Amino acid sequence: MAQAVKQLQQTHEALIAAVRAGDWEQVGELDKLCRQQVAQAMEQPERDDQMVVDTLDGLLATYREVIGLCQAVQGKLAEELQGMQRGKAGAKVYQMFS
C-alpha cells in the first residue's frame, strides 16, 4: 500500500473519531491534513488507483456526514438565537410597562 494512501486512511479514521467526539477544532485541523494527503496521494506515480478511489469514497461519505451534522447544529443555533431575540424583545416590552 502506498504510504500516502495509508496516511490518508489513518487521518480519515482520526477525522471520524473527532466528528463523533464533537471536537470541531480537531476536525478543522484534520480536514487540512486530509487535503494535503489527498494531493500527495494523487501525485504518487506508483499509486494504486483503485485503493485511492476507495479511500476517497470513504472520505466523501465522512464529509457528507460532517456537512449534515454542521447543518443540524446551524439550525439549532438559529433557533436558539431566534428564541433569545424574542426574549430580548419581550424584556423590552416588559420594561416599558414597569
N, C-alpha and C positions, 0 to 999 in steps of 0.2 A: 504494500500500500504506500502510495506517495506520502511523504512526510507532511506536505501542506494540507492534503485532504485529511489526514489523521488529526492534525492540529485543529482543523476546522470542525471536525466531528466532536472533538473534546470541548471546544469553545461552544459549540451548539448545545452540548449536554449541560454545560455551566449556565448557558443562557436560559435553558428550560428551568433549571433549578432556581435561578434568580427570579424568573417570572412567577413561579409557583410560590416563592417566598415573599413576593411583592417588593423586592429590593430594586426599585426603579433606577436608582443611581448606578447600581451594578449592571442592570440591563443596558443602560446607555453606554457604559464602558465596553461591555461585551459586544454590543452592536458595532461599535467602531472596530473592534478587533476582528469580528466576523467579516466586515467589509474588506479589511486588509488581507485576511486569509483567503477570501474568495479570489481576490486579484492575484495572490501568489499561486493559488491552485490552478488558475487559468493560464498562468504564464509558464508553468512547467511543461516542457516538451514531452516528457515521458509519462504524462498523466494517464490515468485510466479514465477515459471519458465517461463510461457508464457509472463508475464509482463517484465521479464528480456530479453527474446528473442526479444520482440517488441521494447524495449528500445535500445538494441544493434543493431537491424536492422536500426533504425533511426540514430544512431551514425555512423554506417557503411556508410550510404548514405551521411552524412555530411563529413566524411573523404574522400570519393570519390570526393566530390565537392572541398574540400580543396586541394587534390592532383592535380586535374585538374587546379585549379587556380594557384597553385605553378608552374606547368609545363608551363602554359601560361606566367607567369612572368619570368620564367627562359629563355624561348625562346625570349622574348622581350629584356631582359638584354643581352643575347648573341648577338642579332642583333645590339644593341647599342654599345657593346664592339667591334664588328667587324667594325662598322662604325668609331669608334674612332681610331682603329688601321689603317684603310685605310687613315683617315685624317692625322694621325701622319706620315705615310709613305709618303703621298703627300707633307706634310710640309717639310720633309727632302729633297725630290727631289727638291722642290722649292728653299730651302736654298742652295743647291749645285749649282744652276744656277743663283743665285742672286749675 
